[in-house]
Amino acid sequence: MTLQKLTLTTAAGLLALGASCSSMAAPLKADLAKSNVTIVFKQMNVPVEAKFKKFTSAIDFDSAQPASTKASVDIDIASFDLGDPEYNKEVLKKEWFNAAQFAKASFVASSIKASAGAPAGSKYDVSGKLTIKGKTTDVSFPLSVKKEGGAQVFDGSLPIKRLTYNIGEGEWKDTSMVADEITIKFHLVAN
Protein backbone atom coordinates (compact mmCIF):
# COMPACT_ATOMS: atom_id res chain seq x y z
CA MET A 1 0.00 0.00 0.00
CA THR A 2 1.39 3.37 -0.95
CA LEU A 3 1.68 6.25 1.52
CA GLN A 4 -0.89 8.25 -0.47
CA LYS A 5 -3.41 5.38 -0.40
CA LEU A 6 -2.79 4.83 3.34
CA THR A 7 -3.36 8.56 3.99
CA LEU A 8 -6.61 8.57 1.97
CA THR A 9 -7.84 5.43 3.78
CA THR A 10 -6.99 6.94 7.18
CA ALA A 11 -8.67 10.25 6.27
CA ALA A 12 -11.82 8.44 5.08
CA GLY A 13 -11.90 6.43 8.33
CA LEU A 14 -11.56 9.59 10.44
CA LEU A 15 -14.33 11.31 8.47
CA ALA A 16 -16.63 8.32 8.97
CA LEU A 17 -15.84 8.27 12.70
CA GLY A 18 -16.49 12.02 12.93
CA ALA A 19 -19.82 11.66 11.13
CA SER A 20 -20.96 8.85 13.42
CA CYS A 21 -19.93 10.82 16.54
CA SER A 22 -21.79 13.92 15.39
CA SER A 23 -25.02 11.92 15.04
CA MET A 24 -24.85 10.83 18.70
CA ALA A 25 -26.91 12.77 21.23
CA ALA A 26 -24.90 15.44 22.97
CA PRO A 27 -25.53 16.29 26.60
CA LEU A 28 -28.14 19.02 26.87
CA LYS A 29 -27.52 22.26 28.73
CA ALA A 30 -30.42 23.58 30.81
CA ASP A 31 -31.48 27.17 30.27
CA LEU A 32 -31.89 28.09 33.95
CA ALA A 33 -33.63 31.37 33.10
CA LYS A 34 -36.47 29.38 31.50
CA SER A 35 -36.40 26.36 33.85
CA ASN A 36 -37.78 25.92 37.35
CA VAL A 37 -38.15 23.48 40.23
CA THR A 38 -41.07 24.10 42.59
CA ILE A 39 -42.86 22.28 45.36
CA VAL A 40 -46.55 22.37 46.18
CA PHE A 41 -47.87 21.47 49.63
CA LYS A 42 -50.75 22.35 51.95
CA GLN A 43 -50.33 24.38 55.09
CA MET A 44 -53.48 24.37 57.26
CA ASN A 45 -55.23 22.91 54.18
CA VAL A 46 -54.28 25.92 52.01
CA PRO A 47 -52.14 25.16 48.90
CA VAL A 48 -48.70 26.78 48.96
CA GLU A 49 -46.19 26.85 46.11
CA ALA A 50 -42.50 27.57 46.69
CA LYS A 51 -39.46 27.37 44.44
CA PHE A 52 -35.80 26.56 44.49
CA LYS A 53 -33.85 29.41 42.92
CA LYS A 54 -30.64 27.45 42.30
CA PHE A 55 -30.22 24.01 40.80
CA THR A 56 -28.10 22.26 38.21
CA SER A 57 -28.99 19.48 35.83
CA ALA A 58 -27.15 17.08 33.57
CA ILE A 59 -29.27 15.53 30.82
CA ASP A 60 -28.06 13.25 28.04
CA PHE A 61 -31.30 12.38 26.22
CA ASP A 62 -31.99 10.78 22.85
CA SER A 63 -35.69 10.14 22.12
CA ALA A 64 -34.68 7.36 19.71
CA GLN A 65 -32.90 5.53 22.57
CA PRO A 66 -34.58 6.58 25.82
CA ALA A 67 -33.09 3.63 27.73
CA SER A 68 -29.62 5.14 27.29
CA THR A 69 -30.66 8.44 28.90
CA LYS A 70 -28.59 9.77 31.76
CA ALA A 71 -30.12 12.51 33.88
CA SER A 72 -29.48 14.10 37.25
CA VAL A 73 -30.60 17.20 39.10
CA ASP A 74 -28.93 18.80 42.13
CA ILE A 75 -30.87 21.37 44.11
CA ASP A 76 -29.29 24.00 46.36
CA ILE A 77 -31.45 23.74 49.50
CA ALA A 78 -30.47 27.23 50.73
CA SER A 79 -32.11 28.67 47.60
CA PHE A 80 -35.59 27.58 48.78
CA ASP A 81 -37.98 30.52 48.51
CA LEU A 82 -41.40 30.66 50.16
CA GLY A 83 -41.71 34.35 49.30
CA ASP A 84 -40.92 35.59 52.83
CA PRO A 85 -37.37 35.96 54.28
CA GLU A 86 -38.47 34.83 57.77
CA TYR A 87 -40.15 31.66 56.45
CA ASN A 88 -37.15 30.99 54.23
CA LYS A 89 -34.84 31.18 57.25
CA GLU A 90 -37.11 28.88 59.28
CA VAL A 91 -37.28 26.05 56.73
CA LEU A 92 -33.48 25.87 56.50
CA LYS A 93 -33.26 24.94 60.20
CA LYS A 94 -32.55 21.44 61.48
CA GLU A 95 -36.24 20.56 61.98
CA TRP A 96 -37.01 21.16 58.33
CA PHE A 97 -34.31 20.89 55.62
CA ASN A 98 -31.23 21.16 57.89
CA ALA A 99 -29.42 23.03 55.11
CA ALA A 100 -26.27 23.43 57.23
CA GLN A 101 -25.73 19.65 57.16
CA PHE A 102 -27.54 18.75 53.92
CA ALA A 103 -26.83 21.55 51.44
CA LYS A 104 -28.11 19.65 48.39
CA ALA A 105 -31.00 17.44 47.39
CA SER A 106 -30.52 15.29 44.30
CA PHE A 107 -32.21 13.04 41.80
CA VAL A 108 -30.36 10.54 39.60
CA ALA A 109 -32.32 8.64 36.95
CA SER A 110 -31.77 4.90 36.77
CA SER A 111 -34.19 4.15 33.93
CA ILE A 112 -36.42 5.89 31.44
CA LYS A 113 -38.90 4.07 29.23
CA ALA A 114 -41.46 5.21 26.68
CA SER A 115 -44.94 5.23 28.23
CA ALA A 116 -47.28 2.62 26.84
CA GLY A 117 -49.92 4.06 24.51
CA ALA A 118 -48.40 7.56 24.34
CA PRO A 119 -47.36 9.15 21.02
CA ALA A 120 -43.74 8.29 20.23
CA GLY A 121 -41.20 10.58 21.87
CA SER A 122 -43.68 12.45 24.08
CA LYS A 123 -44.27 10.58 27.35
CA TYR A 124 -41.90 8.53 29.48
CA ASP A 125 -41.83 6.66 32.78
CA VAL A 126 -38.78 7.62 34.84
CA SER A 127 -37.31 5.79 37.84
CA GLY A 128 -34.38 6.78 39.97
CA LYS A 129 -32.97 7.72 43.35
CA LEU A 130 -34.12 10.83 45.21
CA THR A 131 -31.97 12.06 48.09
CA ILE A 132 -33.25 14.69 50.50
CA LYS A 133 -31.79 15.44 53.92
CA GLY A 134 -29.44 12.45 53.66
CA LYS A 135 -32.23 9.93 52.99
CA THR A 136 -32.29 8.15 49.59
CA THR A 137 -35.38 6.40 48.22
CA ASP A 138 -36.46 4.84 44.94
CA VAL A 139 -39.00 7.00 43.10
CA SER A 140 -40.91 6.89 39.81
CA PHE A 141 -42.83 9.56 37.93
CA PRO A 142 -44.23 10.40 34.48
CA LEU A 143 -42.27 12.74 32.24
CA SER A 144 -43.39 14.64 29.14
CA VAL A 145 -40.94 15.81 26.54
CA LYS A 146 -41.61 18.22 23.70
CA LYS A 147 -39.61 20.31 21.29
CA GLU A 148 -39.90 24.08 21.31
CA GLY A 149 -37.75 25.59 18.59
CA GLY A 150 -34.26 24.18 19.08
CA ALA A 151 -34.90 23.27 22.73
CA GLN A 152 -36.17 20.15 24.45
CA VAL A 153 -38.67 20.80 27.26
CA PHE A 154 -38.97 18.28 30.10
CA ASP A 155 -42.00 18.52 32.42
CA GLY A 156 -42.73 16.27 35.34
CA SER A 157 -44.16 16.07 38.80
CA LEU A 158 -43.12 13.75 41.59
CA PRO A 159 -45.35 13.23 44.64
CA ILE A 160 -43.49 12.45 47.87
CA LYS A 161 -44.19 12.33 51.58
CA ARG A 162 -42.12 14.85 53.54
CA LEU A 163 -41.91 12.70 56.66
CA THR A 164 -40.15 9.96 54.66
CA TYR A 165 -37.22 12.40 54.41
CA ASN A 166 -37.55 13.78 57.98
CA ILE A 167 -38.70 17.16 56.68
CA GLY A 168 -40.54 18.54 59.68
CA GLU A 169 -39.18 16.94 62.83
CA GLY A 170 -40.35 17.25 66.42
CA GLU A 171 -43.62 19.16 66.74
CA TRP A 172 -43.65 19.59 62.92
CA LYS A 173 -44.36 15.88 62.40
CA ASP A 174 -47.98 16.82 63.02
CA THR A 175 -49.54 16.80 59.57
CA SER A 176 -52.54 18.93 60.57
CA MET A 177 -50.37 22.07 60.19
CA VAL A 178 -48.30 21.06 57.16
CA ALA A 179 -49.54 18.11 55.11
CA ASP A 180 -47.29 15.10 54.59
CA GLU A 181 -47.98 15.09 50.83
CA ILE A 182 -45.70 17.27 48.71
CA THR A 183 -45.43 17.44 44.93
CA ILE A 184 -42.10 18.36 43.36
CA LYS A 185 -42.68 19.91 39.93
CA PHE A 186 -40.04 20.69 37.37
CA HIS A 187 -39.93 22.39 34.01
CA LEU A 188 -36.52 22.07 32.36
CA VAL A 189 -35.74 23.77 29.06
CA ALA A 190 -32.53 22.43 27.55
CA ASN A 191 -30.54 22.96 24.36
N, C-alpha and C positions, 0 to 999 in steps of 0.2 A: 504494500500500500504506500502510495506516495505521500509526502508531507502535506501537499495541497489537498488530497482526497481526505486524509486524516483530519485536517483542519475543518473542511466542509462538513464531515460527518459529526465532529465534535460540536460545531456551531449549530447544526440542525438539531442535535440532541439537546443542547442547552435551550434553544428556542422552544422545543416541544415541552421541556420541563417548565420553562417560564410560563408557557400558555396554560399548562395544567394547574400550576400554582395560582395563577391569576383567576381561575374559575372557582377556586375554593372560597368558602365563606370567610370573610375577614371578621375579626372581632368588632363588634359595634361599640360606638362611643355614645354614651347617654348625653343628651342635651339637657343639663340640669335646670336651665331656665324654663324649659317646657315640661319638665318631669316633676312628679311629686309622690310623696309617701305620706299617707294620712291614717289616722285611726278614728274609729267611730265607736262610742260607748254611751251608756246611759248613766247619768248621775241624778239620783232621786227621780228616776223614770223619765228624765228629760234627755233627748239625744244631744250629744256633744261631739264636735269634730275638732281634732287637733292635728297638727302636722309636724313632721321632722324637717327642719330647714337644711340639714346637711346629711348627705348620703353619697355613697359611691356604688357603682355597679360595673360588673364585667359580664358581657353577654356575647357569646359566640353562637349564633343561631343561623341555621340553614333550613328553610321550610321544606326543602326536598329531602332532608335527612334529620328530622327532629330528634331522633334518638341520640344523635351525636352532639346535641346542644350542651353547652357548658354555660351556667349562669350563676352569679352570686350577687348579693346586695349586702353592703355593710352600712349600718345606720349609726350616726353619731347621736348618742342618747342625750347629750347636753344641748342638742339643737331642738329638743322637743318644745313646741310652742302651743300653749292653750289660749294665747291671746291676752294673758295677764302676767306681768313679771312676778308677782307674788305666787301665783299658782305654779308658774314654771319652776320657780325655786323649790317649792314644796315637793313636786313630783320627782325631783332629782335626788331627794333624800333617801336614806337607807330603806325606809318602809315601802317606798314605791320602786323606783328604778335603780337606786343605789349607784348613781352615775360615777361616783368617786372610785368604786371598785369595778364596775362593769361599764366601761365607757362606750362599748359598741354592742349592738345587736346584729345578728347576721342570719342570712338565709343562703344555703348552698343547694342548688338543684342536684338531684341524683338521677331523675329520669323525667323525660317529657315525651308524651305520646299524643298523636292526633286523636281528638275526641271522636267517638263513634257517631256516625250520622251527621256530622258537621261538614259544611263545605270545605274542600281541601284547602289547607294552609290558613284556616281562620280560627279554629278552636283547638285547644290542647288541654291535656290533663298533666299537671306538674306535681311531682313528689320531691321531697328533699328534707333537709335538716334546718330547723329554726332554732336559733340560740338567743335567749333573752335572759339577762341577769344570771348568767352562768349555767342555765338549764337548757339542755338540747333535747328536742323531741322531733319525731317524724311527723311531717305535715303533708297534706295534699290539697290542691285547689285548682279551679278551672282558670284558664288563661285565654284571652283573645288577642289575636295579632292581626294588624291591618297595615297596609301601606298608605302613607300620606306623603305625596311627592316623593322625594328620595329617602324618606325616613321610614323606619319600622316603628309601630306603636304597639306597646305591650300593656294590656290592662288586665288587672286581676284583683280578687279580693279573697282574703284568707281569714276565716273566723277562728278565733282562739279563745281560751279561757284564761283570764289574767292570773288566777290563783295557781294555775299549773306552773307558772313561772315566778311565783312568789311576788307578784306585783300587787302591793297592798297587804302589808304584814301587820300583825298586832290587831288593833281595833279596826283597821281597814279591811280585814278579811270579811267583815260584815257586808254582804252583797245588797243590803237594802239601801245603802248610800250610793255605792258605785257598783253597778252590775258586773258579774263575772264575765259576761260575754263581751268580747271586743272584736271588731272587724278591722283588719289591716287592709287598706286599699292602696294600690299603686298604679301609677300611670307613667310609663317610661317611654320617652321618645328618643330613639337612637338612630344614628347614621352609620 
